Amino acid sequence: MNYNYTLKYRTFTSLLEDVRTDLKSLTTDGVIDPSQLIKVAMRVNYDLGLRIYMTKERVLTIEKGRVRLPDDFYVMNFAMLCGEQTVSTVSPQGTNIQEVVPEYRPWIDELPCTNDINLGEKACLTKCGNSYELIQVIGTQERTYKLMEPVSFKNSQYVDCDCPNLSYRSHNAAYIKDGWIYINLEDGKMYLNYQGTLEDDEGDLMVPDHPMINEYYEYALKKRILENLIMDGANVTNQLQLVMQEYRTARNYALSIVNTPNFSEMEKVWAMNRKAMYAKYYDMFKSYFIPTKFNINNAV
């Protein structure tokens, strides 16, 4: 599955402020409780599916043949082992990530491009041509990882079906179980690219920030607020009917936008269709077009 690497996000607090602005009379009465609405935003995130989840990157430390997955891990996109490491000291000018182009690595063409820059213990890997190199700056240390090597993973519910690690044939084999990655390697470093839950570094809930998707979240929260008021005996039936109509429309718009295939997915469908049509209409006749040697002595 392809993901939207350009999708922007905002916090649940920002979403709730927009809802409060639309329901000013209810805001002054203090009937809007964020603790009752956060589960609604989480349900909408789940309803929109894996496409809206954040693409995250980490460099994990392997110890005694295993490494613990990040707390916000949802499904793995791809992973690589970090080989040679160079550590140098830099002047303390903040935390930054640098990207350079190393030697040619042909197997790496199968990996998707990622351009998200993260700080701290996280890392950033950017495809440039046919190779990768990872330079990570943490405090006053600069860590350079070279010779990125593939690792073979077993198929599981925590590995994306399009993950290139499933097709690798490497002596480095790994699998995911109970929140851990188990690998036939005693120690080392592993670069992990994965889809993480919609949370920021402080653990606050995040939601997509898109003009057509925002209305789905807002009407979902408004619907729950009015439902709670009806349960408390308030007469807001007319308002709820109006919100329900807009809620259905907003949900259809949001799902249509999220589920629209991008260019690479359409290209894959075109390639599969072309291959299928070739096998159906041309493959059976290709033996008749194979040129044969002609001996003029045997000609009549």
PyMOL commands that set and color helices and strands:
alter all, ss='L'
color gray80, all
select helices_A, chain A and resi 12-22+24-29+34-48+50-52+106-110+164-166+211-231+237-258+263-281+283-289+296-298
alter helices_A, ss='H'
color red, helices_A
select strands_A, chain A and resi 9-11+54-63+66-68+73-82+85-89+97-98+134-138+141-145+149-150+152-153+173-177+180-183+187-196+206-208
alter strands_A, ss='S'
color yellow, strands_A
deselect
rebuild
show_as cartoon
